[in-house]
């Protein structure tokens, strides 16, 4: 008899019974877990903290780098071809508007000017006689019109010759400081040859850009602070670009620095700090925000249930995050953290912050 019982215990029947009991035990554990699970439909409520959404005055600022620009800057170039006859300036010299800088040889242009002027005198005299004859009925209207057209062409040729002669004398377009000369006496210049750069330094300007989300609050007249080598400089926004940059999606602004600062050199980079006007917006704690493949989201408390809502984030602060869209004033947002809250699940607010 004992041998028979031992054989049954060691038989495949024993293994089958144990497998059956293990299956029943696993099913019982899953059922118990499902009944006591957090946030599931029909399950026990999950206790979480919450916050009621209220408007808040937010202050924000923008930092970045701008490039220092002079008030005016021009590369003076030759407008007519010719040999350099005289150079009136020295490198780095301060000049006044209209002051002569370079003289290009003009003998041939003077000859052309003399010839066109002589022709103009002759054609004008002929036109005066034709006018008298036309008034007396001695010539036809066609002859008078031909004489008048020739007079107008002679006048245009004379003006063109005078303009070309004038281009042989190059002068400063405004008050400023010259750079380093690019030419020498006797050198033959072509049209467009660079002669020298002239810069009017003050008032200094700074060109800088800000992200598109700040474009709507920037206004001419706003104060901005610039820093370089530990020195601070006050400035005022003078103008804004009419549209965003298509590649960088930024808005370019130009500010004018107050005062005259000899240590600043045009072309140098400067750090800027721009404090934006306060604005009213909605904020929530960062632990209330979740994310998935579709973006950012939060859970709202709706009659004892959790409701998933999609949101759009704005500026992030240390202890709160701006919400641009998705929430309204008075919404109760669950600070879920690591709690097992699910959409439609039962929740209980343990504390409202």
RACORSUL-V528776 format. One record per residue. N is the residue number from 1. RES is the residue in three letters. PHI is phi in radians with two decimals (999 if undefined). D_FIRST is the distance of its C-alpha to the first C-alpha in Angstrom with 1 decimal. Layout:
N_RES_PHI_D_FIRST + N_RES_PHI_D_FIRST
//
This chain:
1_UNK_999_0.0 + 2_UNK_-1.03_3.8 + 3_UNK_-1.15_5.4 + 4_UNK_-1.15_5.1 + 5_UNK_-1.12_6.5 + 6_UNK_-1.10_8.8 + 7_UNK_-1.16_9.9 + 8_UNK_-1.17_10.9 + 9_UNK_-1.10_12.8 + 10_UNK_-1.50_14.6 + 11_UNK_-1.43_15.4 + 12_UNK_-1.05_18.9 + 13_UNK_-1.08_17.7 + 14_UNK_-1.04_17.6 + 15_UNK_-1.12_21.2 + 16_UNK_-1.16_22.4 + 17_UNK_-1.13_21.4 + 18_UNK_-1.07_23.1 + 19_UNK_-1.10_26.2 + 20_UNK_-1.14_26.5 + 21_UNK_-1.15_26.4 + 22_UNK_-1.11_29.0 + 23_UNK_-1.11_31.2 + 24_UNK_-1.10_31.3 + 25_UNK_-1.14_32.1 + 26_UNK_-1.13_35.0 + 27_UNK_-1.14_36.4 + 28_UNK_-1.14_36.5 + 29_UNK_-1.12_38.3 + 30_UNK_-1.15_40.9 + 31_UNK_-1.14_41.5 + 32_UNK_-1.13_42.1 + 33_UNK_-1.15_44.4 + 34_UNK_-1.13_46.3 + 35_UNK_-1.24_46.9 + 36_UNK_-1.78_48.2 + 37_UNK_-1.17_50.0 + 38_UNK_-1.60_53.8 + 39_UNK_1.32_56.5 + 40_UNK_-1.32_54.5 + 41_UNK_-1.15_55.6 + 42_UNK_1.41_54.3 + 43_UNK_-1.59_52.8 + 44_UNK_-1.25_53.8 + 45_UNK_-1.28_57.4 + 46_UNK_-1.65_58.1 + 47_UNK_-1.56_60.7 + 48_UNK_-2.44_63.5 + 49_UNK_-1.45_67.1 + 50_UNK_-2.51_69.9 + 51_UNK_-2.41_73.6 + 52_UNK_-1.61_76.4 + 53_UNK_-1.24_78.6 + 54_UNK_-2.36_82.2 + 55_UNK_-1.19_85.3 + 56_UNK_-2.54_86.4 + 57_UNK_-1.39_89.5 + 58_UNK_-1.86_88.5 + 59_UNK_-1.96_90.6 + 60_UNK_-2.47_90.0 + 61_UNK_-2.47_91.9 + 62_UNK_-2.18_92.2 + 63_UNK_-2.15_92.5 + 64_UNK_-3.13_93.5 + 65_UNK_-2.25_96.2 + 66_UNK_-2.09_99.6 + 67_UNK_-2.03_102.5 + 68_UNK_-1.28_105.9 + 69_UNK_-2.23_108.8 + 70_UNK_-1.33_112.6 + 71_UNK_-1.10_114.7 + 72_UNK_-2.49_116.3 + 73_UNK_-2.70_115.8 + 74_UNK_-2.47_117.6 + 75_UNK_-1.57_117.9 + 76_UNK_-1.32_121.6 + 77_UNK_-2.23_122.2 + 78_UNK_-1.29_125.2 + 79_UNK_-1.70_126.2 + 80_UNK_-2.56_128.6 + 81_UNK_-1.33_128.9 + 82_UNK_2.86_131.5 + 83_UNK_-1.54_132.3 + 84_UNK_-1.22_131.9 + 85_UNK_-1.71_135.4 + 86_UNK_-2.48_134.8 + 87_UNK_-2.01_131.8 + 88_UNK_-1.61_132.8 + 89_UNK_-1.93_129.6 + 90_UNK_-2.05_127.8 + 91_UNK_-1.02_124.0 + 92_UNK_1.31_122.4 + 93_UNK_-1.34_125.7 + 94_UNK_-1.47_125.8 + 95_UNK_-2.28_127.7 + 96_UNK_-1.78_129.1 + 97_UNK_-1.05_128.7 + 98_UNK_1.52_131.3 + 99_UNK_-1.26_132.0 + 100_UNK_-1.18_132.7 + 101_UNK_-2.04_130.1 + 102_UNK_-2.50_131.0 + 103_UNK_-2.08_134.0 + 104_UNK_-1.76_133.6 + 105_UNK_-0.92_136.7 + 106_UNK_-2.33_138.4 + 107_UNK_-1.01_141.6 + 108_UNK_-1.18_140.5 + 109_UNK_-1.24_139.2 + 110_UNK_-1.15_142.5 + 111_UNK_-1.12_144.3 + 112_UNK_-1.10_142.2 + 113_UNK_-1.08_142.8 + 114_UNK_-1.11_146.6 + 115_UNK_-1.15_146.6 + 116_UNK_-1.17_144.6 + 117_UNK_-1.23_146.8 + 118_UNK_-1.11_150.0 + 119_UNK_-1.11_148.7 + 120_UNK_-1.09_147.8 + 121_UNK_-1.09_151.3 + 122_UNK_-1.14_152.8 + 123_UNK_-1.15_150.4 + 124_UNK_-1.16_151.0 + 125_UNK_-1.13_154.8 + 126_UNK_-1.11_154.5 + 127_UNK_-1.13_152.2 + 128_UNK_-1.14_154.8 + 129_UNK_-1.14_157.6 + 130_UNK_-1.08_155.3 + 131_UNK_-1.12_154.7 + 132_UNK_-1.11_158.4 + 133_UNK_-1.11_159.1 + 134_UNK_-1.18_156.3 + 135_UNK_-1.15_157.7 + 136_UNK_-1.48_161.1 + 137_UNK_1.41_159.6 + 138_UNK_-1.42_160.6 + 139_UNK_-2.24_157.1 + 140_UNK_-1.40_154.2 + 141_UNK_-1.10_151.1 + 142_UNK_-1.11_149.1 + 143_UNK_-1.14_151.3 + 144_UNK_-1.15_150.9 + 145_UNK_-1.14_147.1 + 146_UNK_-1.13_147.0 + 147_UNK_-1.15_149.0 + 148_UNK_-1.17_146.7 + 149_UNK_-1.13_143.6 + 150_UNK_-1.14_145.1 + 151_UNK_-1.13_145.9 + 152_UNK_-1.13_142.3 + 153_UNK_-1.18_141.0 + 154_UNK_-1.14_143.5 + 155_UNK_-1.13_142.4 + 156_UNK_-1.13_138.7 + 157_UNK_-1.12_139.5 + 158_UNK_-1.18_141.4 + 159_UNK_-1.16_138.5 + 160_UNK_-1.13_136.0 + 161_UNK_-1.14_138.2 + 162_UNK_-1.16_138.6 + 163_UNK_-1.14_134.8 + 164_UNK_-1.16_134.2 + 165_UNK_-1.15_136.8 + 166_UNK_-1.13_135.3 + 167_UNK_-1.23_131.9 + 168_UNK_-1.30_133.5 + 169_UNK_-1.93_133.5 + 170_UNK_-1.81_130.0 + 171_UNK_-2.26_129.7 + 172_UNK_-1.28_127.1 + 173_UNK_-1.35_125.5 + 174_UNK_-2.80_124.8 + 175_UNK_-1.14_125.1 + 176_UNK_3.09_122.6 + 177_UNK_-1.98_121.8 + 178_UNK_-1.44_122.0 + 179_UNK_-1.64_119.4 + 180_UNK_-1.68_120.1 + 181_UNK_-1.13_122.6 + 182_UNK_-1.85_121.3 + 183_UNK_-2.29_124.7 + 184_UNK_-2.37_127.8 + 185_UNK_-1.12_131.5 + 186_UNK_1.59_132.4 + 187_UNK_-1.27_129.0 + 188_UNK_-1.60_128.9 + 189_UNK_-1.67_126.6 + 190_UNK_-1.75_124.8 + 191_UNK_-1.08_124.0 + 192_UNK_1.67_120.9 + 193_UNK_-1.09_121.3 + 194_UNK_-1.31_119.9 + 195_UNK_-1.77_122.6 + 196_UNK_-2.88_121.2 + 197_UNK_-1.74_118.7 + 198_UNK_-2.08_120.1 + 199_UNK_-2.26_117.9 + 200_UNK_-1.80_118.8 + 201_UNK_-1.28_116.2 + 202_UNK_-1.82_116.5 + 203_UNK_-1.32_115.0 + 204_UNK_-1.22_111.7 + 205_UNK_-2.16_109.0 + 206_UNK_-2.30_105.2 + 207_UNK_-1.71_103.2 + 208_UNK_-2.53_99.5 + 209_UNK_-2.25_96.7 + 210_UNK_-2.23_94.1 + 211_UNK_-1.12_90.9 + 212_UNK_-1.06_91.4 + 213_UNK_-1.21_89.6 + 214_UNK_-1.73_92.5 + 215_UNK_-1.07_95.2 + 216_UNK_-1.26_95.7 + 217_UNK_-1.76_96.6 + 218_UNK_-1.31_99.0 + 219_UNK_-2.47_102.6 + 220_UNK_-1.02_105.9 + 221_UNK_1.74_107.2 + 222_UNK_-1.24_103.8 + 223_UNK_-1.44_103.8 + 224_UNK_-2.47_101.7 + 225_UNK_-1.90_101.4 + 226_UNK_-2.05_101.5 + 227_UNK_-2.36_100.7 + 228_UNK_-2.71_101.6 + 229_UNK_0.92_101.5 + 230_UNK_1.40_100.9 + 231_UNK_-1.78_103.8 + 232_UNK_-1.90_103.5 + 233_UNK_-2.36_105.8 + 234_UNK_-1.50_106.3 + 235_UNK_-2.59_106.7 + 236_UNK_-2.27_107.0 + 237_UNK_-1.13_105.5 + 238_UNK_-1.65_108.4 + 239_UNK_-2.73_106.9 + 240_UNK_-2.15_103.7 + 241_UNK_-1.12_103.0 + 242_UNK_-1.31_103.2 + 243_UNK_-2.67_99.7 + 244_UNK_-1.26_96.5 + 245_UNK_-1.20_96.1 + 246_UNK_-1.13_94.3 + 247_UNK_-1.56_92.2 + 248_UNK_-1.75_91.4 + 249_UNK_0.97_91.4 + 250_UNK_-2.14_93.5 + 251_UNK_-1.90_96.8 + 252_UNK_-1.52_99.7 + 253_UNK_-2.25_101.9 + 254_UNK_-2.25_105.1 + 255_UNK_-2.05_106.1 + 256_UNK_-1.89_109.4 + 257_UNK_-1.38_109.4 + 258_UNK_-1.36_111.7 + 259_UNK_1.47_114.4 + 260_UNK_-2.04_115.4 + 261_UNK_-2.21_113.2 + 262_UNK_-1.12_114.6 + 263_UNK_-1.27_111.2 + 264_UNK_-1.50_109.6 + 265_UNK_-2.04_110.0 + 266_UNK_-0.94_109.5 + 267_UNK_1.75_106.4 + 268_UNK_-1.37_104.3 + 269_UNK_-1.42_100.9 + 270_UNK_-2.32_100.5 + 271_UNK_-1.39_97.4 + 272_UNK_-2.12_97.8 + 273_UNK_-2.28_96.4 + 274_UNK_-2.14_96.9 + 275_UNK_-1.54_95.9 + 276_UNK_-1.49_95.3 + 277_UNK_-1.09_96.3 + 278_UNK_-1.09_93.7 + 279_UNK_-2.38_91.9 + 280_UNK_-1.56_89.7 + 281_UNK_-2.66_86.2 + 282_UNK_-1.74_82.6 + 283_UNK_-2.35_80.1 + 284_UNK_-2.45_76.4 + 285_UNK_-1.14_74.3 + 286_UNK_-1.12_72.8 + 287_UNK_-1.26_69.2 + 288_UNK_-1.50_69.6 + 289_UNK_-1.75_70.1 + 290_UNK_-2.03_67.5 + 291_UNK_-2.66_67.8 + 292_UNK_-2.62_66.2 + 293_UNK_-1.14_67.3 + 294_UNK_-1.62_69.8 + 295_UNK_2.20_71.5 + 296_UNK_-1.49_71.6 + 297_UNK_-2.69_70.2 + 298_UNK_-2.43_69.6 + 299_UNK_-1.92_67.7 + 300_UNK_-1.71_69.7 + 301_UNK_-1.57_68.6 + 302_UNK_-2.27_69.0 + 303_UNK_1.00_67.9 + 304_UNK_1.48_64.7 + 305_UNK_-2.07_63.9 + 306_UNK_-1.67_64.4 + 307_UNK_-2.08_66.8 + 308_UNK_-1.36_67.3 + 309_UNK_-2.30_71.0 + 310_UNK_-1.44_72.6 + 311_UNK_-2.33_75.4 + 312_UNK_-2.05_78.1 + 313_UNK_-1.57_78.7 + 314_UNK_-1.98_82.0 + 315_UNK_-1.33_83.0 + 316_UNK_-1.69_80.3 + 317_UNK_-2.02_81.0 + 318_UNK_-1.12_79.1 + 319_UNK_-2.05_77.5 + 320_UNK_-2.76_78.1 + 321_UNK_-2.30_78.5 + 322_UNK_-1.29_81.1 + 323_UNK_-1.94_80.0 + 324_UNK_-1.43_82.5 + 325_UNK_-2.66_80.8 + 326_UNK_1.96_77.7 + 327_UNK_-2.16_78.1 + 328_UNK_-2.22_80.5 + 329_UNK_-1.05_81.8 + 330_UNK_1.66_79.5 + 331_UNK_-1.13_76.3 + 332_UNK_-1.73_73.3 + 333_UNK_-1.77_71.6 + 334_UNK_-1.44_68.1 + 335_UNK_-1.55_67.8 + 336_UNK_-1.22_64.3 + 337_UNK_1.00_64.0 + 338_UNK_-1.70_60.3 + 339_UNK_-1.19_59.2 + 340_UNK_-1.42_56.9 + 341_UNK_-1.50_59.6 + 342_UNK_-2.28_59.6 + 343_UNK_-1.04_62.2 + 344_UNK_1.49_61.6 + 345_UNK_-1.39_59.2 + 346_UNK_-1.34_59.4 + 347_UNK_-2.38_61.4 + 348_UNK_-2.33_62.8 + 349_UNK_-1.39_65.9 + 350_UNK_-1.42_65.4 + 351_UNK_-2.83_68.9 + 352_UNK_-1.79_72.1 + 353_UNK_-1.26_74.1
//
